[in-house]
Amino acid sequence: MKLKRTSLAAGVVFAALAAGLVPMGSRGGLLCPIAAQAQNIGQRVVTGSVVDAGSAPVAGATVFLKDLKTKSIRSYTSTPEGRFRFAQVDMSEDHELWAEKNGKKTAVKTVSAWDTRKEFEVELKLK
């Protein structure tokens, strides 16, 4: 049985891709391993602001950041401008973030390990 050159080349490329190799160059040159995808290793900064129902900044709100693996909770008191900042947040773990003041609470936001941003910024609105 005689195979066409194009179907044979396509089969070789498919087999190379399945094996984790990719062709380099326009003329079917060398094969090399696929580069590893970026991983969420390291730390990020989680920042943002706490606002009221009218979107005015809320000073003195307590902002909580909970590590969902260890269950540890860090807290921060918002500035007069309603800002907060958590440094050295482990990127490989999921976290929950919320704020509270005078019996009011914001919706819980998730800071996912799948999110590759080194700087995560969010607005928390008290209800």
Backbone torsions as a table, in degrees:
resi	resn	phi	psi	omega
1	MET	NA	133.2	-176.6
2	LYS	-103.8	123.5	178.9
3	LEU	-95.4	145.1	174.5
4	LYS	-72.3	147.0	-178.7
5	ARG	-59.1	-39.7	-177.9
6	THR	-67.7	-39.0	-179.8
7	SER	-71.1	-33.7	176.1
8	LEU	-65.4	-44.3	178.9
9	ALA	-63.2	-40.7	178.8
10	ALA	-63.6	-38.9	178.2
11	GLY	-64.7	-39.4	178.7
12	VAL	-65.7	-43.3	179.5
13	VAL	-64.0	-43.6	179.3
14	PHE	-60.8	-45.1	179.5
15	ALA	-62.6	-39.1	179.0
16	ALA	-65.2	-41.8	178.5
17	LEU	-64.5	-41.2	-180.0
18	ALA	-65.3	-28.9	-179.9
19	ALA	-86.3	0.1	179.8
20	GLY	86.8	19.5	178.3
21	LEU	-116.9	149.8	178.2
22	VAL	-128.4	144.2	177.9
23	PRO	-70.6	142.6	177.7
24	MET	-113.8	133.8	177.6
25	GLY	93.2	159.3	-176.2
26	SER	-80.8	-13.4	-178.1
27	ARG	-109.0	28.9	178.0
28	GLY	66.5	41.5	-177.3
29	GLY	-66.8	-140.8	-174.5
30	LEU	-65.6	156.6	174.1
31	LEU	-106.7	142.0	178.9
32	CYS	-141.4	159.1	179.4
33	PRO	-65.0	148.4	175.4
34	ILE	-67.5	135.6	178.7
35	ALA	-65.7	141.8	179.5
36	ALA	-67.3	144.2	176.9
37	GLN	-73.4	151.5	178.3
38	ALA	-61.5	139.3	178.9
39	GLN	-111.2	155.2	178.5
40	ASN	-84.3	71.9	177.2
41	ILE	-109.1	131.3	178.7
42	GLY	122.2	-155.3	-174.7
43	GLN	-129.6	156.2	177.5
44	ARG	-128.8	170.1	174.6
45	VAL	-112.5	129.1	177.1
46	VAL	-108.3	117.9	-179.1
47	THR	-129.4	170.0	175.9
48	GLY	165.7	-162.2	-179.7
49	SER	-139.5	152.8	174.9
50	VAL	-108.1	128.8	-179.4
51	VAL	-130.1	159.9	176.9
52	ASP	-89.3	-174.9	-177.3
53	ALA	-60.5	-26.0	178.5
54	GLY	-93.7	12.3	179.5
55	SER	67.8	20.1	174.7
56	ALA	-85.7	143.5	179.7
57	PRO	-60.2	143.5	179.3
58	VAL	-113.8	113.7	177.2
59	ALA	-85.5	145.7	173.8
60	GLY	78.6	12.1	175.2
61	ALA	-77.3	147.2	175.9
62	THR	-93.9	122.8	-179.9
63	VAL	-105.5	131.8	-177.7
64	PHE	-113.6	141.0	175.3
65	LEU	-128.3	113.7	-175.4
66	LYS	-109.8	124.7	174.1
67	ASP	-78.0	119.6	-174.9
68	LEU	-74.2	-15.9	177.7
69	LYS	-85.2	-51.8	-176.3
70	THR	-88.9	-14.7	-177.5
71	LYS	68.2	10.6	178.1
72	SER	-75.7	146.9	-178.4
73	ILE	-124.3	130.1	172.8
74	ARG	-107.3	152.5	178.8
75	SER	-134.0	159.3	-179.1
76	TYR	-149.5	139.4	176.0
77	THR	-95.1	125.5	-176.7
78	SER	-63.3	146.8	-178.7
79	THR	-73.1	173.7	175.9
80	PRO	-57.8	-22.9	177.3
81	GLU	-89.8	3.5	179.3
82	GLY	81.4	9.9	-175.4
83	ARG	-86.9	153.4	172.9
84	PHE	-142.2	162.0	-178.2
85	ARG	-155.6	126.5	172.7
86	PHE	-117.3	120.6	177.7
87	ALA	-99.1	164.6	176.1
88	GLN	54.6	51.6	176.2
89	VAL	-93.7	123.9	-177.2
90	ASP	-62.7	119.8	-178.5
91	MET	-73.6	-17.8	-176.8
92	SER	-86.8	0.3	-179.6
93	GLU	-121.6	149.7	173.6
94	ASP	-81.2	146.9	179.3
95	HIS	-134.4	154.9	170.9
96	GLU	-113.1	144.5	-175.9
97	LEU	-134.3	131.7	176.5
98	TRP	-157.6	167.2	179.1
99	ALA	-132.5	154.5	178.5
100	GLU	-141.0	146.4	172.6
101	LYS	-163.4	131.3	176.5
102	ASN	50.7	44.7	177.7
103	GLY	79.6	-3.7	177.6
104	LYS	-99.2	147.5	-176.8
105	LYS	-136.7	146.9	176.0
106	THR	-86.3	167.4	170.6
107	ALA	-66.2	151.0	178.7
108	VAL	-82.4	127.5	177.3
109	LYS	-103.7	146.7	177.6
110	THR	-103.6	132.1	172.0
111	VAL	-105.4	102.0	-171.0
112	SER	-84.3	145.3	174.0
113	ALA	-65.8	-21.2	178.8
114	TRP	-75.5	-17.8	179.8
115	ASP	-79.4	120.8	-174.3
116	THR	-90.6	2.5	-179.1
117	ARG	-68.0	133.4	176.4
118	LYS	-78.0	-23.4	177.1
119	GLU	-123.5	114.1	-177.5
120	PHE	-107.8	119.3	-178.6
121	GLU	-119.2	137.6	-176.7
122	VAL	-148.0	152.7	173.3
123	GLU	-107.2	130.1	178.2
124	LEU	-109.9	121.7	-176.2
125	LYS	-108.4	120.0	177.5
126	LEU	-70.5	140.4	179.5
127	LYS	-115.7	NA	NA
